[in-house]
Amino acid sequence: MAKTSSTIKVKLVKGLPGTTKGVQANVRGLGLRKVGQVSELENTPSVRGMIKKIIHMLKVVE
């Protein structure tokens, strides 16, 4: 099966305690809850913007 470029996989590498409510909302909006969890998302401008806001907590997995 060929990989499509229309999806992005992100992994949460840092925990939520001590972060602001906005950061927590972005993490939850990306479908992530626990450290180490991976979520596959559509490659849209809104998703990329959410990733950009919390890139220090994520790792983009290919």
mmCIF file of the N, C-alpha and C atoms, coordinates in Angstrom:
data_MODEL
# 
_entry.id   MODEL 
# 
loop_
_atom_site.group_PDB 
_atom_site.id 
_atom_site.type_symbol 
_atom_site.label_atom_id 
_atom_site.label_alt_id 
_atom_site.label_comp_id 
_atom_site.label_asym_id 
_atom_site.label_entity_id 
_atom_site.label_seq_id 
_atom_site.pdbx_PDB_ins_code 
_atom_site.Cartn_x 
_atom_site.Cartn_y 
_atom_site.Cartn_z 
_atom_site.occupancy 
_atom_site.B_iso_or_equiv 
_atom_site.pdbx_formal_charge 
_atom_site.auth_seq_id 
_atom_site.auth_comp_id 
_atom_site.auth_asym_id 
_atom_site.auth_atom_id 
_atom_site.pdbx_PDB_model_num 
ATOM 1   N N  . MET A 1 1  ? 0.841  -1.176 0.000  1.00 0.00 ? 1  MET A N  1 
ATOM 2   C CA . MET A 1 1  ? 0.000  0.000  0.000  1.00 0.00 ? 1  MET A CA 1 
ATOM 3   C C  . MET A 1 1  ? 0.890  1.244  0.000  1.00 0.00 ? 1  MET A C  1 
ATOM 4   N N  . ALA A 1 2  ? 0.629  2.142  -0.895 1.00 0.00 ? 2  ALA A N  1 
ATOM 5   C CA . ALA A 1 2  ? 1.426  3.365  -1.004 1.00 0.00 ? 2  ALA A CA 1 
ATOM 6   C C  . ALA A 1 2  ? 0.996  4.370  0.060  1.00 0.00 ? 2  ALA A C  1 
ATOM 7   N N  . LYS A 1 3  ? 1.986  5.080  0.589  1.00 0.00 ? 3  LYS A N  1 
ATOM 8   C CA . LYS A 1 3  ? 1.687  6.120  1.570  1.00 0.00 ? 3  LYS A CA 1 
ATOM 9   C C  . LYS A 1 3  ? 1.131  7.337  0.848  1.00 0.00 ? 3  LYS A C  1 
ATOM 10  N N  . THR A 1 4  ? 0.134  7.938  1.449  1.00 0.00 ? 4  THR A N  1 
ATOM 11  C CA . THR A 1 4  ? -0.410 9.162  0.890  1.00 0.00 ? 4  THR A CA 1 
ATOM 12  C C  . THR A 1 4  ? 0.198  10.346 1.619  1.00 0.00 ? 4  THR A C  1 
ATOM 13  N N  . SER A 1 5  ? 0.404  11.423 0.899  1.00 0.00 ? 5  SER A N  1 
ATOM 14  C CA . SER A 1 5  ? 0.990  12.615 1.513  1.00 0.00 ? 5  SER A CA 1 
ATOM 15  C C  . SER A 1 5  ? -0.082 13.490 2.158  1.00 0.00 ? 5  SER A C  1 
ATOM 16  N N  . SER A 1 6  ? -1.328 13.006 2.168  1.00 0.00 ? 6  SER A N  1 
ATOM 17  C CA . SER A 1 6  ? -2.401 13.823 2.727  1.00 0.00 ? 6  SER A CA 1 
ATOM 18  C C  . SER A 1 6  ? -2.614 13.569 4.221  1.00 0.00 ? 6  SER A C  1 
ATOM 19  N N  . THR A 1 7  ? -1.715 12.794 4.846  1.00 0.00 ? 7  THR A N  1 
ATOM 20  C CA . THR A 1 7  ? -1.830 12.577 6.282  1.00 0.00 ? 7  THR A CA 1 
ATOM 21  C C  . THR A 1 7  ? -0.498 12.868 6.972  1.00 0.00 ? 7  THR A C  1 
ATOM 22  N N  . ILE A 1 8  ? -0.594 13.225 8.237  1.00 0.00 ? 8  ILE A N  1 
ATOM 23  C CA . ILE A 1 8  ? 0.575  13.498 9.071  1.00 0.00 ? 8  ILE A CA 1 
ATOM 24  C C  . ILE A 1 8  ? 0.414  12.669 10.343 1.00 0.00 ? 8  ILE A C  1 
ATOM 25  N N  . LYS A 1 9  ? 1.484  12.005 10.765 1.00 0.00 ? 9  LYS A N  1 
ATOM 26  C CA . LYS A 1 9  ? 1.471  11.284 12.036 1.00 0.00 ? 9  LYS A CA 1 
ATOM 27  C C  . LYS A 1 9  ? 2.268  12.094 13.046 1.00 0.00 ? 9  LYS A C  1 
ATOM 28  N N  . VAL A 1 10 ? 1.668  12.339 14.207 1.00 0.00 ? 10 VAL A N  1 
ATOM 29  C CA . VAL A 1 10 ? 2.356  13.063 15.272 1.00 0.00 ? 10 VAL A CA 1 
ATOM 30  C C  . VAL A 1 10 ? 2.338  12.232 16.542 1.00 0.00 ? 10 VAL A C  1 
ATOM 31  N N  . LYS A 1 11 ? 3.404  12.371 17.327 1.00 0.00 ? 11 LYS A N  1 
ATOM 32  C CA . LYS A 1 11 ? 3.550  11.640 18.582 1.00 0.00 ? 11 LYS A CA 1 
ATOM 33  C C  . LYS A 1 11 ? 3.781  12.645 19.699 1.00 0.00 ? 11 LYS A C  1 
ATOM 34  N N  . LEU A 1 12 ? 3.065  12.492 20.789 1.00 0.00 ? 12 LEU A N  1 
ATOM 35  C CA . LEU A 1 12 ? 3.230  13.360 21.955 1.00 0.00 ? 12 LEU A CA 1 
ATOM 36  C C  . LEU A 1 12 ? 4.440  12.881 22.753 1.00 0.00 ? 12 LEU A C  1 
ATOM 37  N N  . VAL A 1 13 ? 5.444  13.748 22.924 1.00 0.00 ? 13 VAL A N  1 
ATOM 38  C CA . VAL A 1 13 ? 6.676  13.354 23.609 1.00 0.00 ? 13 VAL A CA 1 
ATOM 39  C C  . VAL A 1 13 ? 6.860  14.049 24.959 1.00 0.00 ? 13 VAL A C  1 
ATOM 40  N N  . LYS A 1 14 ? 6.039  15.038 25.265 1.00 0.00 ? 14 LYS A N  1 
ATOM 41  C CA . LYS A 1 14 ? 6.112  15.718 26.565 1.00 0.00 ? 14 LYS A CA 1 
ATOM 42  C C  . LYS A 1 14 ? 4.723  15.727 27.189 1.00 0.00 ? 14 LYS A C  1 
ATOM 43  N N  . GLY A 1 15 ? 4.683  15.683 28.500 1.00 0.00 ? 15 GLY A N  1 
ATOM 44  C CA . GLY A 1 15 ? 3.424  15.629 29.230 1.00 0.00 ? 15 GLY A CA 1 
ATOM 45  C C  . GLY A 1 15 ? 2.723  16.970 29.340 1.00 0.00 ? 15 GLY A C  1 
ATOM 46  N N  . LEU A 1 16 ? 1.455  16.918 29.733 1.00 0.00 ? 16 LEU A N  1 
ATOM 47  C CA . LEU A 1 16 ? 0.624  18.117 29.817 1.00 0.00 ? 16 LEU A CA 1 
ATOM 48  C C  . LEU A 1 16 ? 0.703  18.881 31.135 1.00 0.00 ? 16 LEU A C  1 
ATOM 49  N N  . PRO A 1 17 ? 1.085  18.273 32.259 1.00 0.00 ? 17 PRO A N  1 
ATOM 50  C CA . PRO A 1 17 ? 1.127  19.049 33.506 1.00 0.00 ? 17 PRO A CA 1 
ATOM 51  C C  . PRO A 1 17 ? 2.050  20.262 33.396 1.00 0.00 ? 17 PRO A C  1 
ATOM 52  N N  . GLY A 1 18 ? 1.564  21.382 33.867 1.00 0.00 ? 18 GLY A N  1 
ATOM 53  C CA . GLY A 1 18 ? 2.345  22.612 33.833 1.00 0.00 ? 18 GLY A CA 1 
ATOM 54  C C  . GLY A 1 18 ? 2.166  23.426 32.569 1.00 0.00 ? 18 GLY A C  1 
ATOM 55  N N  . THR A 1 19 ? 1.344  22.954 31.647 1.00 0.00 ? 19 THR A N  1 
ATOM 56  C CA . THR A 1 19 ? 1.110  23.699 30.410 1.00 0.00 ? 19 THR A CA 1 
ATOM 57  C C  . THR A 1 19 ? -0.171 24.521 30.540 1.00 0.00 ? 19 THR A C  1 
ATOM 58  N N  . THR A 1 20 ? -0.330 25.476 29.640 1.00 0.00 ? 20 THR A N  1 
ATOM 59  C CA . THR A 1 20 ? -1.513 26.329 29.666 1.00 0.00 ? 20 THR A CA 1 
ATOM 60  C C  . THR A 1 20 ? -2.718 25.587 29.097 1.00 0.00 ? 20 THR A C  1 
ATOM 61  N N  . LYS A 1 21 ? -3.889 26.130 29.357 1.00 0.00 ? 21 LYS A N  1 
ATOM 62  C CA . LYS A 1 21 ? -5.118 25.513 28.852 1.00 0.00 ? 21 LYS A CA 1 
ATOM 63  C C  . LYS A 1 21 ? -5.160 25.517 27.331 1.00 0.00 ? 21 LYS A C  1 
ATOM 64  N N  . GLY A 1 22 ? -4.567 26.539 26.707 1.00 0.00 ? 22 GLY A N  1 
ATOM 65  C CA . GLY A 1 22 ? -4.525 26.589 25.250 1.00 0.00 ? 22 GLY A CA 1 
ATOM 66  C C  . GLY A 1 22 ? -3.690 25.471 24.655 1.00 0.00 ? 22 GLY A C  1 
ATOM 67  N N  . VAL A 1 23 ? -2.551 25.196 25.270 1.00 0.00 ? 23 VAL A N  1 
ATOM 68  C CA . VAL A 1 23 ? -1.696 24.097 24.811 1.00 0.00 ? 23 VAL A CA 1 
ATOM 69  C C  . VAL A 1 23 ? -2.426 22.772 24.992 1.00 0.00 ? 23 VAL A C  1 
ATOM 70  N N  . GLN A 1 24 ? -3.074 22.601 26.132 1.00 0.00 ? 24 GLN A N  1 
ATOM 71  C CA . GLN A 1 24 ? -3.816 21.371 26.400 1.00 0.00 ? 24 GLN A CA 1 
ATOM 72  C C  . GLN A 1 24 ? -4.940 21.184 25.392 1.00 0.00 ? 24 GLN A C  1 
ATOM 73  N N  . ALA A 1 25 ? -5.607 22.270 25.022 1.00 0.00 ? 25 ALA A N  1 
ATOM 74  C CA . ALA A 1 25 ? -6.685 22.190 24.041 1.00 0.00 ? 25 ALA A CA 1 
ATOM 75  C C  . ALA A 1 25 ? -6.146 21.788 22.672 1.00 0.00 ? 25 ALA A C  1 
ATOM 76  N N  . ASN A 1 26 ? -4.981 22.312 22.291 1.00 0.00 ? 26 ASN A N  1 
ATOM 77  C CA . ASN A 1 26 ? -4.382 21.935 21.014 1.00 0.00 ? 26 ASN A CA 1 
ATOM 78  C C  . ASN A 1 26 ? -3.996 20.464 21.000 1.00 0.00 ? 26 ASN A C  1 
ATOM 79  N N  . VAL A 1 27 ? -3.432 19.981 22.103 1.00 0.00 ? 27 VAL A N  1 
ATOM 80  C CA . VAL A 1 27 ? -3.050 18.569 22.185 1.00 0.00 ? 27 VAL A CA 1 
ATOM 81  C C  . VAL A 1 27 ? -4.287 17.685 22.060 1.00 0.00 ? 27 VAL A C  1 
ATOM 82  N N  . ARG A 1 28 ? -5.334 18.021 22.781 1.00 0.00 ? 28 ARG A N  1 
ATOM 83  C CA . ARG A 1 28 ? -6.575 17.242 22.708 1.00 0.00 ? 28 ARG A CA 1 
ATOM 84  C C  . ARG A 1 28 ? -7.208 17.347 21.321 1.00 0.00 ? 28 ARG A C  1 
ATOM 85  N N  . GLY A 1 29 ? -7.110 18.528 20.704 1.00 0.00 ? 29 GLY A N  1 
ATOM 86  C CA . GLY A 1 29 ? -7.648 18.720 19.361 1.00 0.00 ? 29 GLY A CA 1 
ATOM 87  C C  . GLY A 1 29 ? -6.958 17.868 18.317 1.00 0.00 ? 29 GLY A C  1 
ATOM 88  N N  . LEU A 1 30 ? -5.703 17.526 18.584 1.00 0.00 ? 30 LEU A N  1 
ATOM 89  C CA . LEU A 1 30 ? -4.965 16.643 17.680 1.00 0.00 ? 30 LEU A CA 1 
ATOM 90  C C  . LEU A 1 30 ? -5.226 15.173 17.989 1.00 0.00 ? 30 LEU A C  1 
ATOM 91  N N  . GLY A 1 31 ? -6.066 14.907 18.977 1.00 0.00 ? 31 GLY A N  1 
ATOM 92  C CA . GLY A 1 31 ? -6.421 13.532 19.305 1.00 0.00 ? 31 GLY A CA 1 
ATOM 93  C C  . GLY A 1 31 ? -5.409 12.825 20.181 1.00 0.00 ? 31 GLY A C  1 
ATOM 94  N N  . LEU A 1 32 ? -4.613 13.589 20.928 1.00 0.00 ? 32 LEU A N  1 
ATOM 95  C CA . LEU A 1 32 ? -3.584 13.009 21.787 1.00 0.00 ? 32 LEU A CA 1 
ATOM 96  C C  . LEU A 1 32 ? -3.960 13.197 23.250 1.00 0.00 ? 32 LEU A C  1 
ATOM 97  N N  . ARG A 1 33 ? -3.667 12.188 24.070 1.00 0.00 ? 33 ARG A N  1 
ATOM 98  C CA . ARG A 1 33 ? -3.960 12.272 25.499 1.00 0.00 ? 33 ARG A CA 1 
ATOM 99  C C  . ARG A 1 33 ? -2.771 11.890 26.353 1.00 0.00 ? 33 ARG A C  1 
ATOM 100 N N  . LYS A 1 34 ? -2.055 10.832 25.976 1.00 0.00 ? 34 LYS A N  1 
ATOM 101 C CA . LYS A 1 34 ? -0.958 10.315 26.796 1.00 0.00 ? 34 LYS A CA 1 
ATOM 102 C C  . LYS A 1 34 ? 0.374  10.479 26.082 1.00 0.00 ? 34 LYS A C  1 
ATOM 103 N N  . VAL A 1 35 ? 1.436  10.586 26.851 1.00 0.00 ? 35 VAL A N  1 
ATOM 104 C CA . VAL A 1 35 ? 2.784  10.658 26.288 1.00 0.00 ? 35 VAL A CA 1 
ATOM 105 C C  . VAL A 1 35 ? 3.056  9.346  25.545 1.00 0.00 ? 35 VAL A C  1 
ATOM 106 N N  . GLY A 1 36 ? 3.590  9.463  24.343 1.00 0.00 ? 36 GLY A N  1 
ATOM 107 C CA . GLY A 1 36 ? 3.890  8.292  23.530 1.00 0.00 ? 36 GLY A CA 1 
ATOM 108 C C  . GLY A 1 36 ? 2.783  7.917  22.569 1.00 0.00 ? 36 GLY A C  1 
ATOM 109 N N  . GLN A 1 37 ? 1.629  8.536  22.689 1.00 0.00 ? 37 GLN A N  1 
ATOM 110 C CA . GLN A 1 37 ? 0.508  8.229  21.819 1.00 0.00 ? 37 GLN A CA 1 
ATOM 111 C C  . GLN A 1 37 ? 0.735  8.843  20.446 1.00 0.00 ? 37 GLN A C  1 
ATOM 112 N N  . VAL A 1 38 ? 0.361  8.109  19.391 1.00 0.00 ? 38 VAL A N  1 
ATOM 113 C CA . VAL A 1 38 ? 0.526  8.567  18.014 1.00 0.00 ? 38 VAL A CA 1 
ATOM 114 C C  . VAL A 1 38 ? -0.854 8.781  17.412 1.00 0.00 ? 38 VAL A C  1 
ATOM 115 N N  . SER A 1 39 ? -0.996 9.860  16.649 1.00 0.00 ? 39 SER A N  1 
ATOM 116 C CA . SER A 1 39 ? -2.250 10.169 15.984 1.00 0.00 ? 39 SER A CA 1 
ATOM 117 C C  . SER A 1 39 ? -1.975 10.477 14.518 1.00 0.00 ? 39 SER A C  1 
ATOM 118 N N  . GLU A 1 40 ? -2.803 9.931  13.636 1.00 0.00 ? 40 GLU A N  1 
ATOM 119 C CA . GLU A 1 40 ? -2.676 10.201 12.206 1.00 0.00 ? 40 GLU A CA 1 
ATOM 120 C C  . GLU A 1 40 ? -3.773 11.181 11.815 1.00 0.00 ? 40 GLU A C  1 
ATOM 121 N N  . LEU A 1 41 ? -3.361 12.314 11.245 1.00 0.00 ? 41 LEU A N  1 
ATOM 122 C CA . LEU A 1 41 ? -4.286 13.408 10.960 1.00 0.00 ? 41 LEU A CA 1 
ATOM 123 C C  . LEU A 1 41 ? -4.218 13.809 9.498  1.00 0.00 ? 41 LEU A C  1 
ATOM 124 N N  . GLU A 1 42 ? -5.275 14.451 9.026  1.00 0.00 ? 42 GLU A N  1 
ATOM 125 C CA . GLU A 1 42 ? -5.276 14.983 7.670  1.00 0.00 ? 42 GLU A CA 1 
ATOM 126 C C  . GLU A 1 42 ? -4.318 16.160 7.580  1.00 0.00 ? 42 GLU A C  1 
ATOM 127 N N  . ASN A 1 43 ? -3.670 16.293 6.445  1.00 0.00 ? 43 ASN A N  1 
ATOM 128 C CA . ASN A 1 43 ? -2.713 17.380 6.226  1.00 0.00 ? 43 ASN A CA 1 
ATOM 129 C C  . ASN A 1 43 ? -3.472 18.610 5.725  1.00 0.00 ? 43 ASN A C  1 
ATOM 130 N N  . THR A 1 44 ? -4.047 19.355 6.672  1.00 0.00 ? 44 THR A N  1 
ATOM 131 C CA . THR A 1 44 ? -4.795 20.564 6.340  1.00 0.00 ? 44 THR A CA 1 
ATOM 132 C C  . THR A 1 44 ? -4.115 21.759 7.001  1.00 0.00 ? 44 THR A C  1 
ATOM 133 N N  . PRO A 1 45 ? -4.382 22.960 6.519  1.00 0.00 ? 45 PRO A N  1 
ATOM 134 C CA . PRO A 1 45 ? -3.779 24.147 7.134  1.00 0.00 ? 45 PRO A CA 1 
ATOM 135 C C  . PRO A 1 45 ? -4.120 24.290 8.620  1.00 0.00 ? 45 PRO A C  1 
ATOM 136 N N  . SER A 1 46 ? -5.329 23.938 9.024  1.00 0.00 ? 46 SER A N  1 
ATOM 137 C CA . SER A 1 46 ? -5.700 24.073 10.435 1.00 0.00 ? 46 SER A CA 1 
ATOM 138 C C  . SER A 1 46 ? -4.927 23.090 11.315 1.00 0.00 ? 46 SER A C  1 
ATOM 139 N N  . VAL A 1 47 ? -4.739 21.881 10.848 1.00 0.00 ? 47 VAL A N  1 
ATOM 140 C CA . VAL A 1 47 ? -3.971 20.891 11.611 1.00 0.00 ? 47 VAL A CA 1 
ATOM 141 C C  . VAL A 1 47 ? -2.509 21.305 11.681 1.00 0.00 ? 47 VAL A C  1 
ATOM 142 N N  . ARG A 1 48 ? -1.955 21.770 10.570 1.00 0.00 ? 48 ARG A N  1 
ATOM 143 C CA . ARG A 1 48 ? -0.556 22.220 10.570 1.00 0.00 ? 48 ARG A CA 1 
ATOM 144 C C  . ARG A 1 48 ? -0.364 23.402 11.514 1.00 0.00 ? 48 ARG A C  1 
ATOM 145 N N  . GLY A 1 49 ? -1.344 24.287 11.610 1.00 0.00 ? 49 GLY A N  1 
ATOM 146 C CA . GLY A 1 49 ? -1.267 25.418 12.533 1.00 0.00 ? 49 GLY A CA 1 
ATOM 147 C C  . GLY A 1 49 ? -1.273 24.967 13.983 1.00 0.00 ? 49 GLY A C  1 
ATOM 148 N N  . MET A 1 50 ? -2.098 23.963 14.302 1.00 0.00 ? 50 MET A N  1 
ATOM 149 C CA . MET A 1 50 ? -2.126 23.424 15.661 1.00 0.00 ? 50 MET A CA 1 
ATOM 150 C C  . MET A 1 50 ? -0.797 22.766 16.007 1.00 0.00 ? 50 MET A C  1 
ATOM 151 N N  . ILE A 1 51 ? -0.224 22.050 15.046 1.00 0.00 ? 51 ILE A N  1 
ATOM 152 C CA . ILE A 1 51 ? 1.076  21.406 15.260 1.00 0.00 ? 51 ILE A CA 1 
ATOM 153 C C  . ILE A 1 51 ? 2.154  22.461 15.478 1.00 0.00 ? 51 ILE A C  1 
ATOM 154 N N  . LYS A 1 52 ? 2.113  23.527 14.701 1.00 0.00 ? 52 LYS A N  1 
ATOM 155 C CA . LYS A 1 52 ? 3.119  24.587 14.811 1.00 0.00 ? 52 LYS A CA 1 
ATOM 156 C C  . LYS A 1 52 ? 3.098  25.242 16.193 1.00 0.00 ? 52 LYS A C  1 
ATOM 157 N N  . LYS A 1 53 ? 1.916  25.380 16.788 1.00 0.00 ? 53 LYS A N  1 
ATOM 158 C CA . LYS A 1 53 ? 1.785  26.013 18.103 1.00 0.00 ? 53 LYS A CA 1 
ATOM 159 C C  . LYS A 1 53 ? 2.411  25.179 19.217 1.00 0.00 ? 53 LYS A C  1 
ATOM 160 N N  . ILE A 1 54 ? 2.402  23.856 19.061 1.00 0.00 ? 54 ILE A N  1 
ATOM 161 C CA . ILE A 1 54 ? 2.902  22.991 20.137 1.00 0.00 ? 54 ILE A CA 1 
ATOM 162 C C  . ILE A 1 54 ? 3.997  22.047 19.641 1.00 0.00 ? 54 ILE A C  1 
ATOM 163 N N  . ILE A 1 55 ? 4.765  22.478 18.646 1.00 0.00 ? 55 ILE A N  1 
ATOM 164 C CA . ILE A 1 55 ? 5.805  21.630 18.065 1.00 0.00 ? 55 ILE A CA 1 
ATOM 165 C C  . ILE A 1 55 ? 6.836  21.207 19.108 1.00 0.00 ? 55 ILE A C  1 
ATOM 166 N N  . HIS A 1 56 ? 7.027  21.999 20.162 1.00 0.00 ? 56 HIS A N  1 
ATOM 167 C CA . HIS A 1 56 ? 7.992  21.654 21.208 1.00 0.00 ? 56 HIS A CA 1 
ATOM 168 C C  . HIS A 1 56 ? 7.559  20.442 22.025 1.00 0.00 ? 56 HIS A C  1 
ATOM 169 N N  . MET A 1 57 ? 6.303  20.036 21.895 1.00 0.00 ? 57 MET A N  1 
ATOM 170 C CA . MET A 1 57 ? 5.795  18.883 22.639 1.00 0.00 ? 57 MET A CA 1 
ATOM 171 C C  . MET A 1 57 ? 5.586  17.661 21.762 1.00 0.00 ? 57 MET A C  1 
ATOM 172 N N  . LEU A 1 58 ? 5.762  17.827 20.457 1.00 0.00 ? 58 LEU A N  1 
ATOM 173 C CA . LEU A 1 58 ? 5.450  16.766 19.503 1.00 0.00 ? 58 LEU A CA 1 
ATOM 174 C C  . LEU A 1 58 ? 6.674  16.297 18.742 1.00 0.00 ? 58 LEU A C  1 
ATOM 175 N N  . LYS A 1 59 ? 6.520  15.133 18.134 1.00 0.00 ? 59 LYS A N  1 
ATOM 176 C CA . LYS A 1 59 ? 7.490  14.625 17.176 1.00 0.00 ? 59 LYS A CA 1 
ATOM 177 C C  . LYS A 1 59 ? 6.676  14.169 15.972 1.00 0.00 ? 59 LYS A C  1 
ATOM 178 N N  . VAL A 1 60 ? 7.048  14.637 14.786 1.00 0.00 ? 60 VAL A N  1 
ATOM 179 C CA . VAL A 1 60 ? 6.355  14.223 13.573 1.00 0.00 ? 60 VAL A CA 1 
ATOM 180 C C  . VAL A 1 60 ? 6.950  12.890 13.149 1.00 0.00 ? 60 VAL A C  1 
ATOM 181 N N  . VAL A 1 61 ? 6.105  11.867 13.072 1.00 0.00 ? 61 VAL A N  1 
ATOM 182 C CA . VAL A 1 61 ? 6.528  10.508 12.740 1.00 0.00 ? 61 VAL A CA 1 
ATOM 183 C C  . VAL A 1 61 ? 6.140  10.234 11.295 1.00 0.00 ? 61 VAL A C  1 
ATOM 184 N N  . GLU A 1 62 ? 7.065  9.702  10.540 1.00 0.00 ? 62 GLU A N  1 
ATOM 185 C CA . GLU A 1 62 ? 6.763  9.357  9.141  1.00 0.00 ? 62 GLU A CA 1 
ATOM 186 C C  . GLU A 1 62 ? 6.768  7.870  8.947  1.00 0.00 ? 62 GLU A C  1 
# 
